[in-house]
Every structure is written in structure tokens, then in C-alpha cells.
Amino acid sequence: MGSARPAPWRRAAVVAALMLAAFTFNTTENLPVGLLSLMADDLRVSLTAVGALVTGYGLAVAVGSLPLAHLTRSVPRRYLIAGLLAVLAAASWLSALTAVSYGLLLAARVATALAQALFWAVMGPTAVGLFPPERRGRIIGLLSVGGSLATVAGVPAGTWLGGHSGWRVPFAVLGALAVVSLVMVAVLLPTSRPRESHAAYGAAPDRRRFAVVLTTTALSVTGAFTGFTYLVAFLDEVSGFGRDAVSAVLLAFGAAGLAGVAAVGPLLDRYPRATLVVPVAGQVVAVVGLYAAGGSQVATVVLLMLLGASVAPAFMATQSQVLLVAPGRTETALAANSAAFNVGVAAGALLGGVLLPLTGTRGTFLAGGLLTAVALVVLCRPATVVTRAAVKAPETGTG
């Protein structure tokens, strides 16, 4: 199989195409947040209805990840990913049509969400399978950079473009980007059965450690979004930021997340334990710190940047861990981790909503910090995180 590995330039181009696809999917998912008022006014629906386009998207990803990964486990990845990108392009262009109704837009969002659910499950093993096993973490890191750029550049750029050209134009642009990725994947990705790749199965399968990673994902994401969902209100009521400053604060959060992913990605293979434990610990400090010191604007910005630099690398590290400890096929395991992430987002928003009238926005961050601390305790129990020795052990036993 080693002789069949594509040329280096071709592998790099496929990774670039998948990074662009990740950027496009993530931007599409969150774009309505920046265009909320424009879309509501044009479609003659409430802000809550437009917000449901984001909430429903996450729910569809959570529900669809595992079943779709199981149903498509034997489909060659070249055809599957190209098909998913075709769905993304078609749904984006449907959303951009002048005559589109809210119902059609919602249907397009659900279709895109299901495509994204499956894309995130198969993207990692597909890219990792093109490279030697020891470069697994670095490839996951690169793919995560593509997804993180959506927060820092994609959504702000789409919001600006929508404000100047109408909310449909950004969706048309995203459809074009999806086609670029589709063509690159269709032309450059080799056609092979998923099980033929070394990335189809975990390098050090372990059901217990896999369960710990899923638990860490669910608890830490729930902890993060218990408070973060109500961040704008927190910045106003607790920190005293004006409305005009919120965008700059959120940009700092996103930039820190991108920097964290870029810094941690190259270290995933060398330090698999530390690259997961440290970001989760950083999230504990950040979220509890916002509860304790949120009245200071300087402290708030610093702690939010720490939160951004922790949340994104933590999820990236869990994805890398899943590729190592998956007890079965890696795409199914990654789908489970993605589902755990999206369940955490929904559970965090729900918990924060319940606590909000009881504790105020400040209290939601304390609750989120305590949940994340529980995730850290679970993660740091002996023999629950893969070490470098565990990663190398199965390699020495295979021919």
C-alpha cells in the first residue's frame, strides 16, 4: 500500500481542498448569526425563527452523524466527499435564490447540516490515510485550522458582504467555494475503499479510553456553552462593554482560537496527553475566571482569549485521540465525537437558559466552569489518556 501513496503535491492539494471545505461548511453553519436581522426582515419572520436555522443545524448534525457514518462506511471517499460538497453547493445556491421561502431555506439548512455531519466524520481518516501514521496529528491540526478560520474570517467577511450586497450573496459565494473543493477532491483524491487505509481503524483501540474522550468532549463543550451562549449579555451587564465593542471582543476570541489550533496542531503526535489536558485545564481557568473577574474589561478580554485558545484545540485534540483509540471504524468513532460536541452545545445553551433567571449571566459561567472541572477530573484519571508509548506500541507489533 505504501507504493500506492499519491505524490506529495497531490496529497498536499487534497488536504488544502479539505481545509477549504471545512472552512466553507463552518462558515455556512454560523453565517445566519451575523445576518440575523437582515434575514428576518427580508423573509418576514421573527429573529427567533432565523435563530432556529442555526439551532436546527446543530441538532441535525448531532442526530445525523452516527447513522450516516454507518450507512456510508463502504463508499469510496472520493465519491462520498464529492457528493457531500455537491450537496453543500446546491443548498447554498438554493439559499441564495431571490424567491426562496423560509421553509425552503430551512430544508436547505437541514440538507447542509446532514452533509456536514458526515463530512466531519470522514474528512479526518481520508486525509490522514494519505500520509504515514506518525503524521496523523499534524494533518488533523491542519484540517482544524481550516475550520477555525470560519470564525475569524468566514463569518465576519460574510456578515460584511451581506450588509453591503444583501444576505443572499454570501451564500452564493459559499456555493462557489464548495465547487472549488469538489473539483479538487474529484480530480486529486485517489479512489479506494475506506477499509484499505491505515486510518480506517484506531492505532491503539481501547473502549475505555474512547468513552473517556467522548465524556470529556460532552462535558467540556457543555461547560463552555453554558456561559458562552449568553456572552453578549455578559459583556453588557457584567463587563460594561458597549454594543460597538462586542464585535472586536469576539474577533479577539476567534483569533485566539485560531492561534491555539495552529500552535497545538503540530504537537498532537509528540504530546497526545498534554495537548488534550492543557486546553481543558485552560478552559477551567478561563470560564471560572470570567465568573470571578468579569467586572474588569481587561481581564474579560484576556480570559476570553484564553477560552478561545482552549476550546478549539481541545476539540481538535479529542478528534486526534479518537483516531488513536477508536474501538472500531474511525469514521463512526469521529461521528460519535462530533455528536457529543453538538449535544454539548445544545445542552450548554439549555442549562444556561435555565440558570439565567436564577443566577444571572455571571452564574452561568460558574456552572460552566464546574462542569469543565468535572471533565478535567475524568480526563486525568490514571490510564485514561493515550500516551506516546501507547501510540507506538501497536506499530511495533504490525508487519
C-alpha positions as CSV (number, residue, x, y, z in Angstrom):
1,M,0.0,0.0,0.0
2,G,2.9,2.3,0.6
3,S,3.8,2.3,-3.1
4,A,0.3,3.4,-4.0
5,R,0.5,6.6,-1.9
6,P,0.0,9.7,-4.1
7,A,2.7,12.2,-4.9
8,P,3.4,14.8,-2.2
9,W,2.0,17.7,-4.2
10,R,-1.2,15.7,-4.7
11,R,-1.6,14.9,-1.1
12,A,-1.0,18.5,-0.1
13,A,-3.6,19.7,-2.6
14,V,-6.2,17.2,-1.2
15,V,-5.5,18.5,2.3
16,A,-5.9,22.1,1.0
17,A,-9.2,21.1,-0.6
18,L,-10.5,19.6,2.6
19,M,-9.4,22.6,4.6
20,L,-11.3,24.8,2.2
21,A,-14.4,22.5,2.5
22,A,-14.1,22.7,6.4
23,F,-14.0,26.5,6.2
24,T,-17.0,26.6,3.9
25,F,-19.1,24.2,6.0
26,N,-18.3,26.0,9.3
27,T,-19.0,29.4,7.7
28,T,-22.3,28.2,6.3
29,E,-23.3,26.8,9.7
30,N,-22.8,30.1,11.6
31,L,-23.4,32.8,8.9
32,P,-27.0,33.4,9.9
33,V,-25.8,34.7,13.3
34,G,-24.2,37.7,11.6
35,L,-27.1,38.2,9.2
36,L,-29.9,37.6,11.7
37,S,-31.8,41.0,11.3
38,L,-31.3,41.2,7.5
39,M,-32.7,37.7,7.0
40,A,-35.6,38.2,9.4
41,D,-36.7,41.4,7.8
42,D,-36.4,40.1,4.2
43,L,-38.1,36.7,4.9
44,R,-40.7,38.4,7.2
45,V,-40.1,36.1,10.1
46,S,-39.0,36.6,13.7
47,L,-35.4,36.7,14.9
48,T,-36.2,33.5,16.8
49,A,-37.2,31.8,13.6
50,V,-33.9,32.8,11.9
51,G,-32.0,31.7,15.1
52,A,-33.7,28.3,14.6
53,L,-31.7,28.0,11.3
54,V,-28.6,27.7,13.5
55,T,-30.1,25.7,16.3
56,G,-31.7,23.3,13.9
57,Y,-28.5,22.9,12.0
58,G,-26.6,21.8,15.1
59,L,-29.4,19.4,16.1
60,A,-29.3,17.8,12.6
61,V,-25.5,17.3,12.9
62,A,-25.9,15.7,16.3
63,V,-28.7,13.4,15.2
64,G,-27.3,12.5,11.7
65,S,-23.6,11.9,12.4
66,L,-23.7,8.3,13.6
67,P,-26.4,6.8,11.3
68,L,-24.9,8.4,8.2
69,A,-21.3,7.3,9.0
70,H,-22.6,3.8,9.5
71,L,-24.6,3.7,6.2
72,T,-21.8,5.0,4.1
73,R,-18.8,3.1,5.7
74,S,-18.1,1.2,2.5
75,V,-18.5,4.1,-0.1
76,P,-15.1,5.2,-1.6
77,R,-14.2,8.5,0.0
78,R,-13.6,10.3,-3.3
79,Y,-17.2,9.8,-4.4
80,L,-18.6,10.4,-1.0
81,I,-16.9,13.6,-0.2
82,A,-17.5,14.9,-3.7
83,G,-21.2,14.2,-3.2
84,L,-21.3,15.9,0.1
85,L,-19.7,19.0,-1.4
86,A,-22.2,18.9,-4.2
87,V,-25.0,19.0,-1.6
88,L,-23.3,22.0,0.1
89,A,-23.0,23.9,-3.2
90,A,-26.6,23.1,-4.3
91,A,-28.0,24.0,-0.8
92,S,-26.0,27.3,-0.7
93,W,-27.2,28.3,-4.1
94,L,-30.8,27.4,-3.3
95,S,-30.5,29.6,-0.2
96,A,-29.3,32.5,-2.4
97,L,-32.3,32.4,-4.7
98,T,-34.4,35.6,-4.6
99,A,-37.7,33.7,-4.3
100,V,-36.6,31.3,-1.6
101,S,-39.1,30.9,1.3
102,Y,-38.3,30.3,4.9
103,G,-39.4,26.7,4.5
104,L,-37.1,26.1,1.6
105,L,-34.2,27.8,3.4
106,L,-34.8,25.6,6.4
107,A,-34.8,22.5,4.2
108,A,-31.5,23.6,2.6
109,R,-30.0,24.1,6.0
110,V,-31.0,20.6,7.2
111,A,-29.5,19.1,4.0
112,T,-26.3,21.0,4.5
113,A,-26.2,20.0,8.2
114,L,-26.5,16.3,7.3
115,A,-23.8,16.7,4.7
116,Q,-21.5,18.4,7.3
117,A,-22.2,15.7,9.9
118,L,-20.9,13.1,7.5
119,F,-18.1,15.3,6.2
120,W,-16.6,15.8,9.6
121,A,-16.7,12.0,10.2
122,V,-14.9,11.0,7.0
123,M,-12.6,14.0,6.4
124,G,-10.0,13.1,9.1
125,P,-9.5,9.5,8.2
126,T,-9.4,10.3,4.5
127,A,-6.7,13.0,4.9
128,V,-4.7,11.0,7.5
129,G,-4.8,7.9,5.3
130,L,-2.8,9.7,2.6
131,F,0.2,10.2,5.0
132,P,2.4,8.0,7.2
133,P,0.7,7.1,10.6
134,E,3.2,9.3,12.6
135,R,1.9,12.4,10.9
136,R,-1.7,11.8,12.0
137,G,-1.8,14.7,14.5
138,R,-0.3,17.3,12.2
139,I,-2.8,16.5,9.5
140,I,-5.7,16.8,11.9
141,G,-4.2,20.1,13.1
142,L,-4.2,21.5,9.5
143,L,-7.8,20.5,8.9
144,S,-8.8,22.2,12.2
145,V,-7.1,25.4,11.0
146,G,-9.5,25.4,8.0
147,G,-12.5,25.0,10.3
148,S,-11.3,27.7,12.8
149,L,-10.7,30.2,10.0
150,A,-14.5,30.3,9.6
151,T,-14.9,32.0,13.0
152,V,-12.1,34.5,12.4
153,A,-12.6,35.3,8.7
154,G,-15.5,33.5,7.2
155,V,-18.4,34.7,9.3
156,P,-17.1,38.3,9.7
157,A,-16.5,38.5,5.9
158,G,-19.9,37.0,5.1
159,T,-21.6,39.4,7.6
160,W,-19.8,42.4,5.9
161,L,-20.7,41.2,2.4
162,G,-24.3,40.5,3.4
163,G,-24.6,44.0,4.9
164,H,-23.4,45.6,1.7
165,S,-24.9,43.3,-1.0
166,G,-27.8,41.5,0.6
167,W,-27.8,38.4,2.8
168,R,-28.1,36.0,-0.2
169,V,-24.8,37.0,-1.8
170,P,-22.6,35.3,0.9
171,F,-24.4,32.1,0.4
172,A,-23.8,32.3,-3.4
173,V,-20.1,32.8,-2.7
174,L,-20.0,29.8,-0.3
175,G,-21.6,27.7,-3.0
176,A,-18.8,28.6,-5.4
177,L,-16.1,27.8,-2.8
178,A,-17.8,24.4,-2.3
179,V,-17.5,23.7,-6.1
180,V,-13.8,24.6,-6.0
181,S,-13.3,22.0,-3.2
182,L,-15.4,19.5,-5.0
183,V,-13.4,19.7,-8.3
184,M,-10.1,19.4,-6.4
185,V,-11.3,16.3,-4.5
186,A,-12.9,14.7,-7.5
187,V,-9.7,15.1,-9.6
188,L,-7.0,14.5,-7.0
189,L,-8.3,12.2,-4.3
190,P,-7.5,8.5,-5.1
191,T,-10.4,6.1,-5.4
192,S,-10.0,3.4,-2.7
193,R,-12.2,1.6,-0.3
194,P,-12.1,3.1,3.2
195,R,-11.0,0.0,5.0
196,E,-7.9,-0.2,2.8
197,S,-6.4,2.8,4.7
198,H,-4.4,2.5,7.9
199,A,-6.6,5.4,9.2
200,A,-9.7,3.2,9.0
201,Y,-9.1,1.8,12.4
202,G,-7.7,3.2,15.7
203,A,-3.9,2.8,16.2
204,A,-4.4,1.7,19.8
205,P,-8.0,0.6,20.2
206,D,-9.4,1.0,23.7
207,R,-13.1,1.2,24.5
208,R,-12.5,2.7,28.0
209,R,-10.3,5.5,26.7
210,F,-12.7,6.1,23.9
211,A,-15.5,6.5,26.4
212,V,-13.4,8.9,28.4
213,V,-12.7,11.1,25.3
214,L,-16.4,11.2,24.5
215,T,-17.3,12.1,28.0
216,T,-14.6,14.8,28.0
217,T,-16.0,16.3,24.8
218,A,-19.6,16.3,26.0
219,L,-18.8,17.8,29.5
220,S,-16.2,20.4,28.3
221,V,-18.4,21.7,25.5
222,T,-21.5,21.8,27.7
223,G,-19.4,23.7,30.2
224,A,-18.1,26.2,27.6
225,F,-21.5,26.9,26.1
226,T,-23.4,27.2,29.4
227,G,-21.9,30.7,29.7
228,F,-20.7,31.4,26.2
229,T,-24.2,31.2,24.7
230,Y,-25.1,34.3,26.7
231,L,-21.8,36.1,26.2
232,V,-23.2,39.2,24.6
233,A,-25.4,39.8,27.6
234,F,-22.5,39.1,29.9
235,L,-20.3,41.6,28.1
236,D,-23.0,44.2,28.5
237,E,-24.3,43.5,32.0
238,V,-21.1,42.4,33.8
239,S,-18.2,43.8,31.9
240,G,-19.8,47.0,30.7
241,F,-18.8,46.8,27.1
242,G,-20.8,48.9,24.7
243,R,-22.6,47.3,21.7
244,D,-19.9,48.6,19.3
245,A,-17.1,46.8,21.2
246,V,-18.7,43.4,21.2
247,S,-17.6,42.5,17.6
248,A,-14.0,43.4,18.5
249,V,-14.1,41.2,21.6
250,L,-15.5,38.3,19.6
251,L,-12.8,38.8,17.0
252,A,-10.2,38.5,19.7
253,F,-11.8,35.3,20.9
254,G,-11.8,33.8,17.4
255,A,-8.2,34.9,16.6
256,A,-7.0,33.3,19.9
257,G,-8.8,30.1,18.9
258,L,-7.1,30.0,15.5
259,A,-3.7,30.7,17.1
260,G,-4.3,27.9,19.6
261,V,-5.2,25.4,16.9
262,A,-2.1,26.4,14.9
263,A,0.2,26.1,17.9
264,V,-1.2,22.8,19.2
265,G,-1.7,21.0,15.9
266,P,2.0,20.2,15.3
267,L,2.3,18.9,18.8
268,L,-0.5,16.4,18.7
269,D,1.7,13.5,17.6
270,R,4.5,14.2,20.1
271,Y,2.4,15.1,23.2
272,P,-1.0,13.4,22.8
273,R,-1.7,13.6,26.6
274,A,-0.7,17.2,27.2
275,T,-2.4,18.6,24.1
276,L,-5.7,17.5,25.5
277,V,-5.2,18.0,29.2
278,V,-3.8,21.5,28.9
279,P,-6.6,23.0,26.8
280,V,-9.3,21.6,29.1
281,A,-7.4,23.0,32.1
282,G,-7.1,26.3,30.3
283,Q,-10.9,26.3,29.8
284,V,-11.5,25.8,33.5
285,V,-9.3,28.8,34.3
286,A,-10.9,30.9,31.7
287,V,-14.6,30.2,32.5
288,V,-14.2,30.4,36.3
289,G,-12.0,33.5,35.8
290,L,-14.8,35.2,33.9
291,Y,-17.2,34.5,36.7
292,A,-14.7,35.9,39.3
293,A,-13.2,38.8,37.3
294,G,-15.7,39.6,34.6
295,G,-16.2,43.1,36.0
296,S,-12.8,44.1,34.7
297,Q,-12.8,44.7,30.9
298,V,-9.1,44.0,30.6
299,A,-9.4,40.7,32.5
300,T,-12.5,39.8,30.4
301,V,-10.7,40.2,27.1
302,V,-7.7,38.2,28.4
303,L,-9.8,35.4,29.8
304,L,-12.0,35.2,26.6
305,M,-8.8,34.9,24.5
306,L,-7.7,32.1,26.9
307,L,-11.1,30.5,26.4
308,G,-10.8,30.7,22.6
309,A,-7.3,29.3,22.7
310,S,-8.6,26.4,24.8
311,V,-11.9,25.3,23.3
312,A,-10.9,24.9,19.7
313,P,-7.6,23.0,20.5
314,A,-9.5,20.8,23.0
315,F,-11.9,19.5,20.4
316,M,-9.1,19.1,17.8
317,A,-7.2,17.0,20.4
318,T,-10.2,14.8,21.1
319,Q,-10.5,14.2,17.4
320,S,-6.9,13.2,17.3
321,Q,-7.3,10.9,20.3
322,V,-10.4,9.3,18.7
323,L,-8.3,8.3,15.7
324,L,-5.9,6.6,18.1
325,V,-8.3,4.8,20.4
326,A,-11.4,4.1,18.2
327,P,-12.6,0.6,19.1
328,G,-14.0,0.1,15.6
329,R,-14.0,2.1,12.4
330,T,-12.6,5.6,12.9
331,E,-15.3,7.4,10.9
332,T,-18.0,6.0,13.2
333,A,-16.0,7.0,16.2
334,L,-15.4,10.5,14.9
335,A,-19.1,10.8,14.2
336,A,-19.8,9.9,17.8
337,N,-17.4,12.6,19.0
338,S,-19.0,15.2,16.7
339,A,-22.4,14.2,18.0
340,A,-21.1,14.6,21.6
341,F,-19.8,18.1,20.7
342,N,-23.2,19.2,19.2
343,V,-25.1,17.7,22.1
344,G,-22.8,19.6,24.4
345,V,-23.6,22.9,22.5
346,A,-27.3,22.3,22.9
347,A,-27.1,21.1,26.5
348,G,-25.0,24.1,27.4
349,A,-27.4,26.6,25.9
350,L,-30.3,24.8,27.6
351,L,-28.6,24.7,31.0
352,G,-27.6,28.3,30.7
353,G,-31.1,29.3,29.8
354,V,-32.4,27.6,32.9
355,L,-29.8,29.2,35.2
356,L,-30.1,32.7,33.7
357,P,-33.1,33.9,35.6
358,L,-31.8,32.3,38.8
359,T,-28.1,33.3,38.8
360,G,-27.8,35.9,36.1
361,T,-25.2,35.7,33.3
362,R,-22.3,35.6,35.8
363,G,-23.7,32.4,37.4
364,T,-23.8,30.6,34.1
365,F,-20.1,30.9,33.8
366,L,-19.6,29.5,37.3
367,A,-21.7,26.5,36.4
368,G,-19.8,26.1,33.1
369,G,-16.5,26.2,34.9
370,L,-17.6,23.5,37.4
371,L,-18.8,21.2,34.5
372,T,-15.4,21.7,32.8
373,A,-13.6,20.9,36.0
374,V,-15.5,17.6,36.1
375,A,-14.3,16.9,32.6
376,L,-10.8,17.6,33.7
377,V,-11.1,15.2,36.6
378,V,-12.4,12.4,34.3
379,L,-9.7,13.1,31.8
380,C,-6.8,13.0,34.4
381,R,-7.8,9.7,35.9
382,P,-4.9,7.2,35.5
383,A,-4.6,5.5,32.1
384,T,-7.4,7.4,30.5
385,V,-5.4,9.4,28.0
386,V,-3.3,7.9,25.3
387,T,0.5,8.4,25.7
388,R,3.2,8.3,23.1
389,A,4.2,4.8,24.3
390,A,0.6,3.6,23.7
391,V,0.6,5.1,20.2
392,K,3.9,3.4,19.2
393,A,3.1,0.1,20.8
394,P,0.8,-1.3,18.1
395,E,3.0,-0.1,15.3
396,T,5.9,-2.3,16.5
397,G,3.6,-5.3,16.5
398,T,2.4,-5.0,13.0
399,G,4.1,-6.1,9.9
